[in-house]
């Protein structure tokens, strides 16, 4: 078994290559077409209409020694979250590059991530039959812009014509590249020759350790070079591991709804065997508990995929299917290494662990940096719209549906305008709901400026809640998430009250002093107290005399907000790293515009008549730079950009985000909304 991802920049021919692989393997008799909307993996009506992949799809084909589960992923950067969810279940990948366009922005981002995760990757240079196709120039570009060790597996012939073909054969440079990581091979090379068996063994071993990347040339349209790529997949990439007899352990990477509205989970089984009628625990990848910090970003504005609550529940598996020879097959069981579809796990989320947690879910790419308000058209049912958006968030949790009860508005987070169009079309086509959107705006974050603490005591100083809560907040390293810890004894009050405080802390941090999420900080509970369960003689439990979880949920936002005030926060904006190629003689026109847009050029290189600028630019101004670039560079400029980091807002007014909660910044308003009175 081999779980193989197909990744690429949009329009490099990734889905067409998937079709060709299935056809060459004998799974399908007739090739589907992206343009005709007849491909096996683009199953959504919207994908067929637009000719782009929106959701990842799984299809299987057999090779002589292994069954391949092939996962086709979106290429458009607006759907990078789909790619992210797939990465954690792959054994290997094929990165598709166009022989005409060469290395593009998404190509670089994907390769950086594949290398960081150690996923063995083959490179397929597609479209060698197209006019303008290049081979040596693309190889040089791959080496320069991806900066990874490459081993060409042959050469292209009759380039740029319908007769273009791939001529297999390791070139003379292959032993040199491989010898950099193999002393025995280096010695043989210096002695005058490397036996083929030793060369291929080194190539397979180093490919599997992600030390080198074999490069194939071909055409998904004509089939040229595809048999060579298939041989590379079988010979050079590692098969799935895992013990079928071990404890069940898997990860959910996709959730969809069936015809009856039931949830269906796609999962990779890393260990054990999952069976129909099994009762299986699923949920967050760690057990909950004060001081553990269950999910780094759970409930803080960008929900942790998997729900972010840390709660694990059990569900009964009512159905299983696996992928085999291009089709789904119902099975009673599925073992380690398999990709499965699972029915029966109500409430399952993307990122959930099945059985024993296999690995912590990680974000490999930045969360969305844009958001917009969804505006229902006249006659559109708002409740139906809210339900539809909630179901869309099951498939893509990072759209982060936020409902503002005060303004009766719902907003969603986005990666770009194409994703907005897809959300709009999906609501219309699948749910019959017509909507428009307000102008897209930038999503900022807040970071703590220092440390702050606050406490409110039970039955003192106008505290209307039967609870004592003390909290201290402190900055944490970027990317570390929200940590929650205790300086009080765990046994000092019921565990449920600690859990109520932790959950409320994570939720409240979704809106800082300026309304933006606080993604990285440490919160420590310094004081705790409660009123024990009491009742009048011969009567039932009296809520007015005894603490409940609601007391702690009500008090925590007030205490946390005061601690945040004392610490102070600063709003940060998303910054994109950029790489801009343009004629040297346009540099004088470019630099003042970059300065005006707030860009910070960090490096300038000149290569003959071409200059390359690298630096950082505010995400909010990338689109404007794209608009201006053709006029500034006579249409010859090329811009690549992707999210890099958040930086303090350096100019203009501090951006504020309208609150969607009961506004603990205003104690009087908050208490009126929560308790109906303003004091104890």
HUGI-V934288 format. One record per backbone hydrogen bond with DSSP energy under -0.5 kcal/mol. CO is the residue of the C=O (numbers start at 1). NH is the residue of the N-H. If there is no record, write none. Layout:
co & nh
CO & NH
CO & NH
This chain:
co & nh
1 & 240
2 & 4
2 & 69
3 & 91
3 & 92
4 & 71
5 & 7
5 & 94
6 & 73
7 & 96
9 & 12
13 & 17
14 & 18
15 & 19
16 & 20
17 & 21
18 & 22
19 & 23
20 & 24
21 & 25
22 & 27
22 & 28
23 & 26
33 & 37
33 & 38
34 & 37
41 & 43
44 & 48
45 & 49
46 & 50
47 & 51
47 & 52
57 & 72
59 & 70
60 & 326
61 & 68
66 & 63
66 & 68
67 & 2
67 & 69
68 & 61
68 & 70
69 & 4
69 & 71
70 & 59
70 & 72
71 & 6
72 & 57
75 & 10
76 & 79
77 & 80
79 & 82
79 & 83
80 & 84
81 & 85
82 & 86
83 & 86
83 & 87
84 & 88
86 & 89
87 & 90
91 & 120
92 & 5
93 & 122
94 & 7
94 & 96
95 & 124
96 & 9
97 & 126
98 & 102
99 & 134
102 & 98
104 & 108
105 & 109
106 & 110
107 & 111
108 & 112
109 & 113
110 & 114
111 & 115
112 & 116
113 & 117
114 & 118
114 & 119
115 & 118
118 & 120
120 & 93
122 & 95
123 & 125
123 & 216
124 & 97
124 & 126
125 & 218
126 & 99
127 & 130
128 & 160
130 & 133
135 & 139
136 & 140
137 & 141
138 & 142
139 & 143
140 & 144
141 & 145
141 & 146
142 & 146
142 & 147
143 & 147
149 & 213
151 & 215
152 & 171
153 & 169
155 & 167
157 & 165
158 & 161
161 & 164
165 & 157
165 & 167
166 & 168
167 & 155
171 & 174
173 & 177
174 & 178
175 & 179
176 & 180
177 & 180
178 & 181
179 & 182
182 & 186
183 & 187
184 & 188
185 & 189
186 & 190
187 & 191
188 & 193
189 & 192
195 & 199
196 & 200
197 & 201
198 & 202
199 & 203
200 & 204
201 & 205
202 & 206
203 & 207
204 & 208
205 & 209
206 & 211
206 & 212
207 & 210
213 & 151
214 & 123
215 & 153
216 & 125
218 & 128
219 & 223
223 & 226
223 & 227
224 & 219
225 & 229
226 & 230
227 & 231
228 & 232
229 & 233
230 & 234
231 & 235
232 & 236
232 & 237
233 & 237
242 & 244
243 & 246
243 & 272
248 & 356
249 & 270
249 & 271
250 & 354
251 & 268
252 & 351
254 & 266
256 & 264
258 & 261
262 & 258
263 & 344
264 & 256
265 & 267
265 & 342
266 & 253
266 & 254
267 & 340
268 & 251
268 & 270
269 & 337
271 & 249
272 & 336
274 & 334
275 & 278
278 & 280
278 & 317
280 & 315
281 & 355
282 & 313
283 & 353
289 & 292
296 & 482
297 & 300
301 & 303
304 & 307
310 & 288
311 & 284
313 & 282
315 & 280
315 & 317
316 & 318
317 & 277
319 & 343
320 & 331
321 & 341
322 & 329
324 & 327
327 & 324
329 & 322
331 & 320
332 & 276
334 & 274
335 & 338
338 & 269
338 & 340
339 & 323
340 & 267
341 & 321
342 & 265
343 & 318
343 & 319
344 & 346
345 & 348
349 & 352
352 & 252
353 & 283
354 & 250
362 & 364
369 & 443
370 & 414
371 & 441
372 & 412
373 & 375
373 & 438
374 & 376
374 & 410
375 & 436
377 & 380
381 & 385
382 & 386
383 & 387
384 & 388
385 & 389
386 & 390
387 & 391
388 & 392
389 & 393
390 & 394
391 & 395
392 & 396
396 & 399
397 & 400
399 & 413
402 & 404
402 & 411
403 & 405
404 & 408
404 & 409
409 & 404
410 & 374
411 & 402
412 & 372
414 & 370
416 & 420
417 & 421
418 & 422
419 & 423
420 & 424
421 & 425
422 & 426
423 & 427
424 & 428
425 & 429
426 & 430
426 & 431
427 & 431
427 & 433
428 & 432
432 & 434
433 & 435
434 & 377
436 & 375
441 & 371
442 & 444
444 & 517
445 & 572
447 & 570
452 & 473
454 & 471
456 & 469
457 & 460
460 & 463
462 & 464
465 & 459
465 & 467
466 & 531
468 & 529
469 & 456
470 & 526
470 & 527
471 & 454
472 & 524
473 & 452
474 & 522
477 & 480
481 & 483
481 & 521
483 & 523
485 & 525
489 & 492
490 & 493
494 & 497
494 & 498
495 & 499
496 & 500
497 & 501
498 & 502
499 & 503
500 & 504
501 & 505
502 & 506
503 & 507
504 & 508
505 & 509
507 & 510
508 & 511
509 & 518
512 & 515
514 & 657
516 & 512
517 & 446
517 & 519
520 & 476
521 & 483
522 & 474
523 & 485
524 & 472
524 & 526
525 & 487
527 & 470
529 & 468
530 & 532
531 & 547
534 & 542
536 & 539
540 & 536
541 & 543
542 & 545
542 & 546
548 & 551
548 & 552
549 & 553
550 & 554
551 & 555
552 & 556
553 & 557
555 & 558
555 & 559
556 & 560
557 & 561
558 & 562
559 & 563
560 & 564
561 & 565
562 & 566
563 & 567
564 & 568
568 & 449
568 & 450
570 & 447
571 & 649
572 & 445
573 & 647
574 & 619
575 & 644
575 & 645
576 & 617
577 & 642
578 & 615
579 & 640
580 & 613
581 & 638
582 & 611
583 & 586
584 & 587
586 & 589
586 & 590
587 & 591
588 & 592
589 & 593
590 & 594
591 & 595
592 & 596
593 & 597
594 & 599
595 & 598
599 & 601
600 & 616
603 & 614
605 & 612
607 & 610
609 & 584
610 & 607
611 & 582
612 & 605
613 & 580
614 & 602
614 & 603
615 & 578
616 & 600
617 & 576
618 & 621
619 & 622
619 & 623
621 & 625
622 & 626
623 & 627
624 & 628
625 & 629
626 & 630
628 & 632
629 & 633
630 & 635
633 & 636
638 & 581
640 & 579
642 & 577
645 & 575
647 & 573
660 & 405
663 & 666
665 & 667
666 & 670
667 & 671
668 & 672
669 & 673
670 & 674
671 & 675
671 & 676
671 & 677
